[in-house]
Amino acid sequence: MVIKEPKKINSNDSGIDFSKSKKIENYIKQSSLTWLKDTTPGPVLGDIFVIYVPNNRLKNLLELQEQKILINIEKHTKIKLKKLSIQMSNNKQ
C-alpha cells in the first residue's frame, strides 16, 4: 500500500496579489486626483485591478479614463495591469 503525503493547500488560491494591492492603494492615497477620494481601491486579481465606486456617474468617468489610469499606475508603482474592473460598492445594506 502506498502512503500519500497530505497535499498542502495554498491559502492564496483566489488569485489576489496582496502586495500589488497594497502598493496601488498607497499610490491612490497619495495621488492628487479629485475623483480618487470618492473611490475605494480593491484587490488585484491577476492582471485586473478592482475599484469600487459609489455611483454610476463616477463609474462612467473611470471607464472613459481607464487607459490613462493604467498608465499612471504603471508609471508610479511599476505594476503592469491589463484592465480595471470598476464596480459599484454595495454599502447601502
PDB file of N, CA, C and O in Angstrom, chain B, residues numbered from 101:
ATOM      1  N   MET B 101       0.834  -1.171   0.000  1.00  0.00           N
ATOM      2  CA  MET B 101       0.000   0.000   0.000  1.00  0.00           C
ATOM      3  C   MET B 101       0.888   1.246   0.000  1.00  0.00           C
ATOM      4  O   MET B 101       1.838   1.344   0.777  1.00  0.00           O
ATOM      5  N   VAL B 102       0.571   2.183  -0.869  1.00  0.00           N
ATOM      6  CA  VAL B 102       1.334   3.420  -0.985  1.00  0.00           C
ATOM      7  C   VAL B 102       0.732   4.467  -0.053  1.00  0.00           C
ATOM      8  O   VAL B 102      -0.471   4.723  -0.083  1.00  0.00           O
ATOM      9  N   ILE B 103       1.572   5.057   0.759  1.00  0.00           N
ATOM     10  CA  ILE B 103       1.110   6.107   1.678  1.00  0.00           C
ATOM     11  C   ILE B 103       1.385   7.457   1.021  1.00  0.00           C
ATOM     12  O   ILE B 103       2.524   7.786   0.689  1.00  0.00           O
ATOM     13  N   LYS B 104       0.331   8.217   0.847  1.00  0.00           N
ATOM     14  CA  LYS B 104       0.477   9.534   0.231  1.00  0.00           C
ATOM     15  C   LYS B 104       0.551  10.604   1.313  1.00  0.00           C
ATOM     16  O   LYS B 104      -0.152  10.557   2.322  1.00  0.00           O
ATOM     17  N   GLU B 105       1.411  11.546   1.066  1.00  0.00           N
ATOM     18  CA  GLU B 105       1.528  12.690   1.971  1.00  0.00           C
ATOM     19  C   GLU B 105       0.337  13.622   1.734  1.00  0.00           C
ATOM     20  O   GLU B 105      -0.129  13.751   0.603  1.00  0.00           O
ATOM     21  N   PRO B 106      -0.145  14.256   2.768  1.00  0.00           N
ATOM     22  CA  PRO B 106      -1.245  15.198   2.574  1.00  0.00           C
ATOM     23  C   PRO B 106      -0.802  16.373   1.702  1.00  0.00           C
ATOM     24  O   PRO B 106       0.325  16.856   1.810  1.00  0.00           O
ATOM     25  N   LYS B 107      -1.695  16.809   0.857  1.00  0.00           N
ATOM     26  CA  LYS B 107      -1.398  17.921  -0.052  1.00  0.00           C
ATOM     27  C   LYS B 107      -1.614  19.235   0.689  1.00  0.00           C
ATOM     28  O   LYS B 107      -2.656  19.461   1.304  1.00  0.00           O
ATOM     29  N   LYS B 108      -0.592  20.101   0.612  1.00  0.00           N
ATOM     30  CA  LYS B 108      -0.687  21.396   1.277  1.00  0.00           C
ATOM     31  C   LYS B 108      -1.579  22.309   0.445  1.00  0.00           C
ATOM     32  O   LYS B 108      -1.422  22.409  -0.772  1.00  0.00           O
ATOM     33  N   ILE B 109      -2.503  22.964   1.108  1.00  0.00           N
ATOM     34  CA  ILE B 109      -3.424  23.873   0.430  1.00  0.00           C
ATOM     35  C   ILE B 109      -2.820  25.261   0.431  1.00  0.00           C
ATOM     36  O   ILE B 109      -2.404  25.769   1.473  1.00  0.00           O
ATOM     37  N   ASN B 110      -2.774  25.875  -0.746  1.00  0.00           N
ATOM     38  CA  ASN B 110      -2.274  27.240  -0.863  1.00  0.00           C
ATOM     39  C   ASN B 110      -3.353  28.193  -0.390  1.00  0.00           C
ATOM     40  O   ASN B 110      -4.463  28.186  -0.922  1.00  0.00           O
ATOM     41  N   SER B 111      -3.047  29.004   0.590  1.00  0.00           N
ATOM     42  CA  SER B 111      -4.040  29.918   1.153  1.00  0.00           C
ATOM     43  C   SER B 111      -4.389  31.058   0.205  1.00  0.00           C
ATOM     44  O   SER B 111      -5.355  31.783   0.443  1.00  0.00           O
ATOM     45  N   ASN B 112      -3.619  31.226  -0.865  1.00  0.00           N
ATOM     46  CA  ASN B 112      -3.873  32.318  -1.793  1.00  0.00           C
ATOM     47  C   ASN B 112      -4.303  31.786  -3.157  1.00  0.00           C
ATOM     48  O   ASN B 112      -3.838  32.280  -4.184  1.00  0.00           O
ATOM     49  N   ASP B 113      -5.176  30.795  -3.179  1.00  0.00           N
ATOM     50  CA  ASP B 113      -5.665  30.259  -4.444  1.00  0.00           C
ATOM     51  C   ASP B 113      -6.661  31.190  -5.126  1.00  0.00           C
ATOM     52  O   ASP B 113      -7.049  30.948  -6.268  1.00  0.00           O
ATOM     53  N   SER B 114      -7.072  32.235  -4.450  1.00  0.00           N
ATOM     54  CA  SER B 114      -8.048  33.159  -5.015  1.00  0.00           C
ATOM     55  C   SER B 114      -7.448  34.003  -6.129  1.00  0.00           C
ATOM     56  O   SER B 114      -8.192  34.582  -6.920  1.00  0.00           O
ATOM     57  N   GLY B 115      -6.149  34.090  -6.214  1.00  0.00           N
ATOM     58  CA  GLY B 115      -5.503  34.880  -7.254  1.00  0.00           C
ATOM     59  C   GLY B 115      -5.260  36.316  -6.843  1.00  0.00           C
ATOM     60  O   GLY B 115      -4.788  37.111  -7.657  1.00  0.00           O
ATOM     61  N   ILE B 116      -5.564  36.674  -5.614  1.00  0.00           N
ATOM     62  CA  ILE B 116      -5.374  38.036  -5.144  1.00  0.00           C
ATOM     63  C   ILE B 116      -3.905  38.239  -4.799  1.00  0.00           C
ATOM     64  O   ILE B 116      -3.311  37.453  -4.061  1.00  0.00           O
ATOM     65  N   ASP B 117      -3.330  39.306  -5.344  1.00  0.00           N
ATOM     66  CA  ASP B 117      -1.944  39.649  -5.035  1.00  0.00           C
ATOM     67  C   ASP B 117      -1.973  40.801  -4.036  1.00  0.00           C
ATOM     68  O   ASP B 117      -2.171  41.957  -4.410  1.00  0.00           O
ATOM     69  N   PHE B 118      -1.771  40.470  -2.761  1.00  0.00           N
ATOM     70  CA  PHE B 118      -1.901  41.465  -1.707  1.00  0.00           C
ATOM     71  C   PHE B 118      -0.809  42.519  -1.748  1.00  0.00           C
ATOM     72  O   PHE B 118      -1.060  43.672  -1.397  1.00  0.00           O
ATOM     73  N   SER B 119       0.389  42.159  -2.163  1.00  0.00           N
ATOM     74  CA  SER B 119       1.472  43.144  -2.208  1.00  0.00           C
ATOM     75  C   SER B 119       1.202  44.191  -3.284  1.00  0.00           C
ATOM     76  O   SER B 119       1.420  45.382  -3.062  1.00  0.00           O
ATOM     77  N   LYS B 120       0.728  43.753  -4.449  1.00  0.00           N
ATOM     78  CA  LYS B 120       0.376  44.705  -5.508  1.00  0.00           C
ATOM     79  C   LYS B 120      -0.802  45.572  -5.082  1.00  0.00           C
ATOM     80  O   LYS B 120      -0.821  46.775  -5.342  1.00  0.00           O
ATOM     81  N   SER B 121      -1.782  44.959  -4.429  1.00  0.00           N
ATOM     82  CA  SER B 121      -2.959  45.704  -3.981  1.00  0.00           C
ATOM     83  C   SER B 121      -2.553  46.810  -3.020  1.00  0.00           C
ATOM     84  O   SER B 121      -3.044  47.934  -3.124  1.00  0.00           O
ATOM     85  N   LYS B 122      -1.666  46.504  -2.091  1.00  0.00           N
ATOM     86  CA  LYS B 122      -1.222  47.485  -1.102  1.00  0.00           C
ATOM     87  C   LYS B 122      -0.430  48.609  -1.758  1.00  0.00           C
ATOM     88  O   LYS B 122      -0.591  49.776  -1.404  1.00  0.00           O
ATOM     89  N   LYS B 123       0.428  48.255  -2.716  1.00  0.00           N
ATOM     90  CA  LYS B 123       1.239  49.247  -3.409  1.00  0.00           C
ATOM     91  C   LYS B 123       0.356  50.231  -4.188  1.00  0.00           C
ATOM     92  O   LYS B 123       0.580  51.441  -4.153  1.00  0.00           O
ATOM     93  N   ILE B 124      -0.639  49.699  -4.884  1.00  0.00           N
ATOM     94  CA  ILE B 124      -1.534  50.552  -5.660  1.00  0.00           C
ATOM     95  C   ILE B 124      -2.406  51.391  -4.729  1.00  0.00           C
ATOM     96  O   ILE B 124      -2.670  52.559  -5.017  1.00  0.00           O
ATOM     97  N   GLU B 125      -2.852  50.816  -3.629  1.00  0.00           N
ATOM     98  CA  GLU B 125      -3.662  51.567  -2.658  1.00  0.00           C
ATOM     99  C   GLU B 125      -2.866  52.745  -2.097  1.00  0.00           C
ATOM    100  O   GLU B 125      -3.415  53.836  -1.942  1.00  0.00           O
ATOM    101  N   ASN B 126      -1.597  52.546  -1.793  1.00  0.00           N
ATOM    102  CA  ASN B 126      -0.749  53.636  -1.304  1.00  0.00           C
ATOM    103  C   ASN B 126      -0.596  54.721  -2.357  1.00  0.00           C
ATOM    104  O   ASN B 126      -0.629  55.907  -2.028  1.00  0.00           O
ATOM    105  N   TYR B 127      -0.430  54.334  -3.621  1.00  0.00           N
ATOM    106  CA  TYR B 127      -0.323  55.323  -4.702  1.00  0.00           C
ATOM    107  C   TYR B 127      -1.609  56.137  -4.816  1.00  0.00           C
ATOM    108  O   TYR B 127      -1.558  57.357  -4.971  1.00  0.00           O
ATOM    109  N   ILE B 128      -2.753  55.475  -4.741  1.00  0.00           N
ATOM    110  CA  ILE B 128      -4.034  56.172  -4.868  1.00  0.00           C
ATOM    111  C   ILE B 128      -4.234  57.153  -3.713  1.00  0.00           C
ATOM    112  O   ILE B 128      -4.741  58.256  -3.922  1.00  0.00           O
ATOM    113  N   LYS B 129      -3.846  56.769  -2.513  1.00  0.00           N
ATOM    114  CA  LYS B 129      -3.985  57.664  -1.355  1.00  0.00           C
ATOM    115  C   LYS B 129      -3.113  58.903  -1.484  1.00  0.00           C
ATOM    116  O   LYS B 129      -3.492  59.976  -1.015  1.00  0.00           O
ATOM    117  N   GLN B 130      -1.946  58.770  -2.113  1.00  0.00           N
ATOM    118  CA  GLN B 130      -1.021  59.894  -2.256  1.00  0.00           C
ATOM    119  C   GLN B 130      -1.299  60.722  -3.500  1.00  0.00           C
ATOM    120  O   GLN B 130      -0.756  61.817  -3.648  1.00  0.00           O
ATOM    121  N   SER B 131      -2.128  60.220  -4.384  1.00  0.00           N
ATOM    122  CA  SER B 131      -2.416  60.915  -5.632  1.00  0.00           C
ATOM    123  C   SER B 131      -3.257  62.161  -5.380  1.00  0.00           C
ATOM    124  O   SER B 131      -3.995  62.242  -4.399  1.00  0.00           O
ATOM    125  N   SER B 132      -3.134  63.119  -6.274  1.00  0.00           N
ATOM    126  CA  SER B 132      -3.860  64.381  -6.110  1.00  0.00           C
ATOM    127  C   SER B 132      -5.123  64.461  -6.972  1.00  0.00           C
ATOM    128  O   SER B 132      -5.748  65.519  -7.040  1.00  0.00           O
ATOM    129  N   LEU B 133      -5.501  63.386  -7.618  1.00  0.00           N
ATOM    130  CA  LEU B 133      -6.703  63.406  -8.445  1.00  0.00           C
ATOM    131  C   LEU B 133      -7.943  63.465  -7.553  1.00  0.00           C
ATOM    132  O   LEU B 133      -8.049  62.729  -6.571  1.00  0.00           O
ATOM    133  N   THR B 134      -8.873  64.343  -7.902  1.00  0.00           N
ATOM    134  CA  THR B 134     -10.027  64.582  -7.030  1.00  0.00           C
ATOM    135  C   THR B 134     -10.977  63.399  -6.967  1.00  0.00           C
ATOM    136  O   THR B 134     -11.539  63.134  -5.904  1.00  0.00           O
ATOM    137  N   TRP B 135     -11.178  62.687  -8.050  1.00  0.00           N
ATOM    138  CA  TRP B 135     -12.131  61.579  -8.060  1.00  0.00           C
ATOM    139  C   TRP B 135     -11.633  60.380  -7.260  1.00  0.00           C
ATOM    140  O   TRP B 135     -12.427  59.522  -6.875  1.00  0.00           O
ATOM    141  N   LEU B 136     -10.340  60.311  -7.010  1.00  0.00           N
ATOM    142  CA  LEU B 136      -9.798  59.175  -6.261  1.00  0.00           C
ATOM    143  C   LEU B 136     -10.247  59.170  -4.804  1.00  0.00           C
ATOM    144  O   LEU B 136     -10.274  58.119  -4.165  1.00  0.00           O
ATOM    145  N   LYS B 137     -10.597  60.336  -4.279  1.00  0.00           N
ATOM    146  CA  LYS B 137     -11.053  60.398  -2.893  1.00  0.00           C
ATOM    147  C   LYS B 137     -12.423  59.734  -2.724  1.00  0.00           C
ATOM    148  O   LYS B 137     -12.787  59.337  -1.618  1.00  0.00           O
ATOM    149  N   ASP B 138     -13.180  59.614  -3.818  1.00  0.00           N
ATOM    150  CA  ASP B 138     -14.507  59.006  -3.769  1.00  0.00           C
ATOM    151  C   ASP B 138     -14.491  57.511  -4.055  1.00  0.00           C
ATOM    152  O   ASP B 138     -15.524  56.852  -3.930  1.00  0.00           O
ATOM    153  N   THR B 139     -13.350  56.966  -4.433  1.00  0.00           N
ATOM    154  CA  THR B 139     -13.273  55.548  -4.774  1.00  0.00           C
ATOM    155  C   THR B 139     -12.679  54.752  -3.613  1.00  0.00           C
ATOM    156  O   THR B 139     -12.051  55.303  -2.710  1.00  0.00           O
ATOM    157  N   THR B 140     -12.897  53.451  -3.668  1.00  0.00           N
ATOM    158  CA  THR B 140     -12.287  52.531  -2.710  1.00  0.00           C
ATOM    159  C   THR B 140     -11.485  51.512  -3.501  1.00  0.00           C
ATOM    160  O   THR B 140     -12.058  50.747  -4.276  1.00  0.00           O
ATOM    161  N   PRO B 141     -10.164  51.484  -3.319  1.00  0.00           N
ATOM    162  CA  PRO B 141      -9.368  50.510  -4.061  1.00  0.00           C
ATOM    163  C   PRO B 141      -9.653  49.096  -3.578  1.00  0.00           C
ATOM    164  O   PRO B 141      -9.774  48.845  -2.379  1.00  0.00           O
ATOM    165  N   GLY B 142      -9.756  48.191  -4.516  1.00  0.00           N
ATOM    166  CA  GLY B 142      -9.995  46.794  -4.198  1.00  0.00           C
ATOM    167  C   GLY B 142      -8.744  45.972  -4.444  1.00  0.00           C
ATOM    168  O   GLY B 142      -7.645  46.522  -4.504  1.00  0.00           O
ATOM    169  N   PRO B 143      -8.893  44.673  -4.586  1.00  0.00           N
ATOM    170  CA  PRO B 143      -7.733  43.805  -4.779  1.00  0.00           C
ATOM    171  C   PRO B 143      -7.253  43.783  -6.222  1.00  0.00           C
ATOM    172  O   PRO B 143      -7.951  44.223  -7.136  1.00  0.00           O
ATOM    173  N   VAL B 144      -6.051  43.264  -6.404  1.00  0.00           N
ATOM    174  CA  VAL B 144      -5.518  42.978  -7.738  1.00  0.00           C
ATOM    175  C   VAL B 144      -5.724  41.491  -7.965  1.00  0.00           C
ATOM    176  O   VAL B 144      -5.146  40.658  -7.266  1.00  0.00           O
ATOM    177  N   LEU B 145      -6.555  41.163  -8.951  1.00  0.00           N
ATOM    178  CA  LEU B 145      -6.851  39.769  -9.291  1.00  0.00           C
ATOM    179  C   LEU B 145      -6.126  39.429 -10.580  1.00  0.00           C
ATOM    180  O   LEU B 145      -6.619  39.728 -11.668  1.00  0.00           O
ATOM    181  N   GLY B 146      -4.970  38.813 -10.471  1.00  0.00           N
ATOM    182  CA  GLY B 146      -4.166  38.529 -11.650  1.00  0.00           C
ATOM    183  C   GLY B 146      -3.619  39.830 -12.218  1.00  0.00           C
ATOM    184  O   GLY B 146      -2.761  40.463 -11.603  1.00  0.00           O
ATOM    185  N   ASP B 147      -4.111  40.237 -13.394  1.00  0.00           N
ATOM    186  CA  ASP B 147      -3.705  41.499 -14.022  1.00  0.00           C
ATOM    187  C   ASP B 147      -4.841  42.507 -14.042  1.00  0.00           C
ATOM    188  O   ASP B 147      -4.808  43.459 -14.822  1.00  0.00           O
ATOM    189  N   ILE B 148      -5.831  42.315 -13.211  1.00  0.00           N
ATOM    190  CA  ILE B 148      -7.003  43.190 -13.179  1.00  0.00           C
ATOM    191  C   ILE B 148      -7.088  43.854 -11.811  1.00  0.00           C
ATOM    192  O   ILE B 148      -7.036  43.185 -10.779  1.00  0.00           O
ATOM    193  N   PHE B 149      -7.220  45.181 -11.817  1.00  0.00           N
ATOM    194  CA  PHE B 149      -7.344  45.944 -10.580  1.00  0.00           C
ATOM    195  C   PHE B 149      -8.802  46.331 -10.384  1.00  0.00           C
ATOM    196  O   PHE B 149      -9.428  46.883 -11.288  1.00  0.00           O
ATOM    197  N   VAL B 150      -9.339  46.044  -9.215  1.00  0.00           N
ATOM    198  CA  VAL B 150     -10.740  46.323  -8.903  1.00  0.00           C
ATOM    199  C   VAL B 150     -10.833  47.647  -8.156  1.00  0.00           C
ATOM    200  O   VAL B 150     -10.109  47.883  -7.188  1.00  0.00           O
ATOM    201  N   ILE B 151     -11.737  48.508  -8.622  1.00  0.00           N
ATOM    202  CA  ILE B 151     -12.019  49.779  -7.959  1.00  0.00           C
ATOM    203  C   ILE B 151     -13.508  49.822  -7.674  1.00  0.00           C
ATOM    204  O   ILE B 151     -14.327  49.537  -8.548  1.00  0.00           O
ATOM    205  N   TYR B 152     -13.858  50.183  -6.435  1.00  0.00           N
ATOM    206  CA  TYR B 152     -15.258  50.305  -6.053  1.00  0.00           C
ATOM    207  C   TYR B 152     -15.649  51.777  -6.050  1.00  0.00           C
ATOM    208  O   TYR B 152     -14.940  52.614  -5.491  1.00  0.00           O
ATOM    209  N   VAL B 153     -16.782  52.091  -6.679  1.00  0.00           N
ATOM    210  CA  VAL B 153     -17.264  53.466  -6.778  1.00  0.00           C
ATOM    211  C   VAL B 153     -18.672  53.568  -6.206  1.00  0.00           C
ATOM    212  O   VAL B 153     -19.413  52.585  -6.218  1.00  0.00           O
ATOM    213  N   PRO B 154     -19.056  54.755  -5.699  1.00  0.00           N
ATOM    214  CA  PRO B 154     -20.368  54.900  -5.073  1.00  0.00           C
ATOM    215  C   PRO B 154     -21.523  55.165  -6.040  1.00  0.00           C
ATOM    216  O   PRO B 154     -22.681  54.926  -5.699  1.00  0.00           O
ATOM    217  N   ASN B 155     -21.213  55.657  -7.246  1.00  0.00           N
ATOM    218  CA  ASN B 155     -22.315  55.991  -8.159  1.00  0.00           C
ATOM    219  C   ASN B 155     -21.952  55.697  -9.608  1.00  0.00           C
ATOM    220  O   ASN B 155     -20.788  55.497  -9.954  1.00  0.00           O
ATOM    221  N   ASN B 156     -22.975  55.680 -10.432  1.00  0.00           N
ATOM    222  CA  ASN B 156     -22.825  55.338 -11.843  1.00  0.00           C
ATOM    223  C   ASN B 156     -22.056  56.404 -12.616  1.00  0.00           C
ATOM    224  O   ASN B 156     -21.329  56.090 -13.559  1.00  0.00           O
ATOM    225  N   ARG B 157     -22.215  57.646 -12.224  1.00  0.00           N
ATOM    226  CA  ARG B 157     -21.532  58.747 -12.910  1.00  0.00           C
ATOM    227  C   ARG B 157     -20.015  58.589 -12.806  1.00  0.00           C
ATOM    228  O   ARG B 157     -19.301  58.734 -13.799  1.00  0.00           O
ATOM    229  N   LEU B 158     -19.532  58.295 -11.613  1.00  0.00           N
ATOM    230  CA  LEU B 158     -18.100  58.096 -11.404  1.00  0.00           C
ATOM    231  C   LEU B 158     -17.610  56.841 -12.126  1.00  0.00           C
ATOM    232  O   LEU B 158     -16.492  56.817 -12.641  1.00  0.00           O
ATOM    233  N   LYS B 159     -18.431  55.818 -12.163  1.00  0.00           N
ATOM    234  CA  LYS B 159     -18.080  54.589 -12.881  1.00  0.00           C
ATOM    235  C   LYS B 159     -17.864  54.881 -14.362  1.00  0.00           C
ATOM    236  O   LYS B 159     -16.893  54.410 -14.953  1.00  0.00           O
ATOM    237  N   ASN B 160     -18.766  55.655 -14.963  1.00  0.00           N
ATOM    238  CA  ASN B 160     -18.627  56.013 -16.374  1.00  0.00           C
ATOM    239  C   ASN B 160     -17.379  56.862 -16.619  1.00  0.00           C
ATOM    240  O   ASN B 160     -16.691  56.682 -17.623  1.00  0.00           O
ATOM    241  N   LEU B 161     -17.090  57.778 -15.710  1.00  0.00           N
ATOM    242  CA  LEU B 161     -15.905  58.623 -15.832  1.00  0.00           C
ATOM    243  C   LEU B 161     -14.632  57.781 -15.806  1.00  0.00           C
ATOM    244  O   LEU B 161     -13.730  57.987 -16.618  1.00  0.00           O
ATOM    245  N   LEU B 162     -14.562  56.834 -14.872  1.00  0.00           N
ATOM    246  CA  LEU B 162     -13.375  55.982 -14.771  1.00  0.00           C
ATOM    247  C   LEU B 162     -13.230  55.056 -15.978  1.00  0.00           C
ATOM    248  O   LEU B 162     -12.115  54.777 -16.418  1.00  0.00           O
ATOM    249  N   GLU B 163     -14.346  54.585 -16.508  1.00  0.00           N
ATOM    250  CA  GLU B 163     -14.277  53.729 -17.697  1.00  0.00           C
ATOM    251  C   GLU B 163     -13.720  54.499 -18.884  1.00  0.00           C
ATOM    252  O   GLU B 163     -13.000  53.935 -19.708  1.00  0.00           O
ATOM    253  N   LEU B 164     -14.050  55.794 -18.979  1.00  0.00           N
ATOM    254  CA  LEU B 164     -13.516  56.615 -20.071  1.00  0.00           C
ATOM    255  C   LEU B 164     -12.017  56.867 -19.908  1.00  0.00           C
ATOM    256  O   LEU B 164     -11.301  56.993 -20.901  1.00  0.00           O
ATOM    257  N   GLN B 165     -11.545  56.941 -18.687  1.00  0.00           N
ATOM    258  CA  GLN B 165     -10.140  57.242 -18.408  1.00  0.00           C
ATOM    259  C   GLN B 165      -9.321  56.006 -18.055  1.00  0.00           C
ATOM    260  O   GLN B 165      -8.231  56.130 -17.497  1.00  0.00           O
ATOM    261  N   GLU B 166      -9.821  54.830 -18.369  1.00  0.00           N
ATOM    262  CA  GLU B 166      -9.176  53.581 -17.946  1.00  0.00           C
ATOM    263  C   GLU B 166      -7.718  53.488 -18.386  1.00  0.00           C
ATOM    264  O   GLU B 166      -6.853  53.164 -17.572  1.00  0.00           O
ATOM    265  N   GLN B 167      -7.430  53.763 -19.651  1.00  0.00           N
ATOM    266  CA  GLN B 167      -6.057  53.632 -20.145  1.00  0.00           C
ATOM    267  C   GLN B 167      -5.118  54.619 -19.462  1.00  0.00           C
ATOM    268  O   GLN B 167      -3.981  54.275 -19.141  1.00  0.00           O
ATOM    269  N   LYS B 168      -5.587  55.836 -19.238  1.00  0.00           N
ATOM    270  CA  LYS B 168      -4.778  56.847 -18.558  1.00  0.00           C
ATOM    271  C   LYS B 168      -4.470  56.417 -17.124  1.00  0.00           C
ATOM    272  O   LYS B 168      -3.348  56.591 -16.649  1.00  0.00           O
ATOM    273  N   ILE B 169      -5.454  55.863 -16.443  1.00  0.00           N
ATOM    274  CA  ILE B 169      -5.266  55.394 -15.069  1.00  0.00           C
ATOM    275  C   ILE B 169      -4.255  54.256 -15.027  1.00  0.00           C
ATOM    276  O   ILE B 169      -3.371  54.233 -14.171  1.00  0.00           O
ATOM    277  N   LEU B 170      -4.390  53.309 -15.957  1.00  0.00           N
ATOM    278  CA  LEU B 170      -3.462  52.171 -16.000  1.00  0.00           C
ATOM    279  C   LEU B 170      -2.034  52.626 -16.261  1.00  0.00           C
ATOM    280  O   LEU B 170      -1.092  52.093 -15.673  1.00  0.00           O
ATOM    281  N   ILE B 171      -1.870  53.606 -17.140  1.00  0.00           N
ATOM    282  CA  ILE B 171      -0.532  54.131 -17.437  1.00  0.00           C
ATOM    283  C   ILE B 171       0.061  54.814 -16.213  1.00  0.00           C
ATOM    284  O   ILE B 171       1.241  54.635 -15.913  1.00  0.00           O
ATOM    285  N   ASN B 172      -0.753  55.601 -15.499  1.00  0.00           N
ATOM    286  CA  ASN B 172      -0.260  56.278 -14.301  1.00  0.00           C
ATOM    287  C   ASN B 172       0.112  55.283 -13.200  1.00  0.00           C
ATOM    288  O   ASN B 172       1.120  55.460 -12.517  1.00  0.00           O
ATOM    289  N   ILE B 173      -0.693  54.249 -13.030  1.00  0.00           N
ATOM    290  CA  ILE B 173      -0.376  53.223 -12.024  1.00  0.00           C
ATOM    291  C   ILE B 173       0.941  52.539 -12.377  1.00  0.00           C
ATOM    292  O   ILE B 173       1.784  52.323 -11.506  1.00  0.00           O
ATOM    293  N   GLU B 174       1.117  52.201 -13.644  1.00  0.00           N
ATOM    294  CA  GLU B 174       2.354  51.538 -14.063  1.00  0.00           C
ATOM    295  C   GLU B 174       3.566  52.454 -13.888  1.00  0.00           C
ATOM    296  O   GLU B 174       4.637  52.009 -13.477  1.00  0.00           O
ATOM    297  N   LYS B 175       3.385  53.725 -14.201  1.00  0.00           N
ATOM    298  CA  LYS B 175       4.491  54.676 -14.092  1.00  0.00           C
ATOM    299  C   LYS B 175       4.936  54.874 -12.645  1.00  0.00           C
ATOM    300  O   LYS B 175       6.134  54.960 -12.373  1.00  0.00           O
ATOM    301  N   HIS B 176       3.987  54.946 -11.721  1.00  0.00           N
ATOM    302  CA  HIS B 176       4.325  55.250 -10.332  1.00  0.00           C
ATOM    303  C   HIS B 176       4.592  54.022  -9.457  1.00  0.00           C
ATOM    304  O   HIS B 176       5.283  54.135  -8.445  1.00  0.00           O
ATOM    305  N   THR B 177       4.062  52.860  -9.823  1.00  0.00           N
ATOM    306  CA  THR B 177       4.237  51.682  -8.972  1.00  0.00           C
ATOM    307  C   THR B 177       5.022  50.564  -9.650  1.00  0.00           C
ATOM    308  O   THR B 177       5.390  49.590  -8.993  1.00  0.00           O
ATOM    309  N   LYS B 178       5.285  50.682 -10.939  1.00  0.00           N
ATOM    310  CA  LYS B 178       5.985  49.646 -11.721  1.00  0.00           C
ATOM    311  C   LYS B 178       5.184  48.340 -11.781  1.00  0.00           C
ATOM    312  O   LYS B 178       5.759  47.262 -11.932  1.00  0.00           O
ATOM    313  N   ILE B 179       3.863  48.441 -11.662  1.00  0.00           N
ATOM    314  CA  ILE B 179       2.989  47.273 -11.749  1.00  0.00           C
ATOM    315  C   ILE B 179       2.203  47.362 -13.049  1.00  0.00           C
ATOM    316  O   ILE B 179       1.455  48.315 -13.266  1.00  0.00           O
ATOM    317  N   LYS B 180       2.375  46.366 -13.912  1.00  0.00           N
ATOM    318  CA  LYS B 180       1.692  46.362 -15.205  1.00  0.00           C
ATOM    319  C   LYS B 180       0.359  45.638 -15.064  1.00  0.00           C
ATOM    320  O   LYS B 180       0.312  44.465 -14.692  1.00  0.00           O
ATOM    321  N   LEU B 181      -0.720  46.351 -15.364  1.00  0.00           N
ATOM    322  CA  LEU B 181      -2.066  45.795 -15.301  1.00  0.00           C
ATOM    323  C   LEU B 181      -2.676  45.801 -16.690  1.00  0.00           C
ATOM    324  O   LEU B 181      -2.350  46.653 -17.516  1.00  0.00           O
ATOM    325  N   LYS B 182      -3.557  44.852 -16.945  1.00  0.00           N
ATOM    326  CA  LYS B 182      -4.221  44.779 -18.244  1.00  0.00           C
ATOM    327  C   LYS B 182      -5.519  45.564 -18.275  1.00  0.00           C
ATOM    328  O   LYS B 182      -5.908  46.102 -19.312  1.00  0.00           O
ATOM    329  N   LYS B 183      -6.191  45.625 -17.121  1.00  0.00           N
ATOM    330  CA  LYS B 183      -7.538  46.150 -17.141  1.00  0.00           C
ATOM    331  C   LYS B 183      -7.961  46.611 -15.755  1.00  0.00           C
ATOM    332  O   LYS B 183      -7.427  46.159 -14.742  1.00  0.00           O
ATOM    333  N   LEU B 184      -8.937  47.524 -15.730  1.00  0.00           N
ATOM    334  CA  LEU B 184      -9.606  47.911 -14.492  1.00  0.00           C
ATOM    335  C   LEU B 184     -10.965  47.243 -14.452  1.00  0.00           C
ATOM    336  O   LEU B 184     -11.631  47.104 -15.478  1.00  0.00           O
ATOM    337  N   SER B 185     -11.365  46.839 -13.287  1.00  0.00           N
ATOM    338  CA  SER B 185     -12.715  46.337 -13.080  1.00  0.00           C
ATOM    339  C   SER B 185     -13.391  47.329 -12.138  1.00  0.00           C
ATOM    340  O   SER B 185     -13.135  47.332 -10.934  1.00  0.00           O
ATOM    341  N   ILE B 186     -14.248  48.161 -12.697  1.00  0.00           N
ATOM    342  CA  ILE B 186     -14.898  49.211 -11.919  1.00  0.00           C
ATOM    343  C   ILE B 186     -16.272  48.705 -11.509  1.00  0.00           C
ATOM    344  O   ILE B 186     -17.121  48.420 -12.353  1.00  0.00           O
ATOM    345  N   GLN B 187     -16.479  48.597 -10.191  1.00  0.00           N
ATOM    346  CA  GLN B 187     -17.709  48.016  -9.672  1.00  0.00           C
ATOM    347  C   GLN B 187     -18.376  48.976  -8.704  1.00  0.00           C
ATOM    348  O   GLN B 187     -17.719  49.767  -8.029  1.00  0.00           O
ATOM    349  N   MET B 188     -19.696  48.887  -8.655  1.00  0.00           N
ATOM    350  CA  MET B 188     -20.456  49.696  -7.714  1.00  0.00           C
ATOM    351  C   MET B 188     -20.275  49.112  -6.319  1.00  0.00           C
ATOM    352  O   MET B 188     -20.393  47.902  -6.125  1.00  0.00           O
ATOM    353  N   SER B 189     -19.987  49.982  -5.347  1.00  0.00           N
ATOM    354  CA  SER B 189     -19.841  49.492  -3.975  1.00  0.00           C
ATOM    355  C   SER B 189     -21.213  49.163  -3.415  1.00  0.00           C
ATOM    356  O   SER B 189     -22.204  49.814  -3.746  1.00  0.00           O
ATOM    357  N   ASN B 190     -21.263  48.162  -2.574  1.00  0.00           N
ATOM    358  CA  ASN B 190     -22.530  47.701  -2.033  1.00  0.00           C
ATOM    359  C   ASN B 190     -22.560  47.955  -0.531  1.00  0.00           C
ATOM    360  O   ASN B 190     -22.596  47.025   0.275  1.00  0.00           O
ATOM    361  N   ASN B 191     -22.546  49.241  -0.175  1.00  0.00           N
ATOM    362  CA  ASN B 191     -22.521  49.580   1.245  1.00  0.00           C
ATOM    363  C   ASN B 191     -23.841  50.194   1.720  1.00  0.00           C
ATOM    364  O   ASN B 191     -23.888  50.812   2.783  1.00  0.00           O
ATOM    365  N   LYS B 192     -24.882  50.031   0.958  1.00  0.00           N
ATOM    366  CA  LYS B 192     -26.192  50.574   1.332  1.00  0.00           C
ATOM    367  C   LYS B 192     -27.097  49.518   1.913  1.00  0.00           C
ATOM    368  O   LYS B 192     -28.319  49.636   1.818  1.00  0.00           O
ATOM    369  N   GLN B 193     -26.530  48.486   2.514  1.00  0.00           N
ATOM    370  CA  GLN B 193     -27.329  47.397   3.056  1.00  0.00           C
ATOM    371  C   GLN B 193     -27.822  47.720   4.445  1.00  0.00           C
ATOM    372  O   GLN B 193     -28.516  46.908   5.058  1.00  0.00           O
TER     373      GLN B 193
END
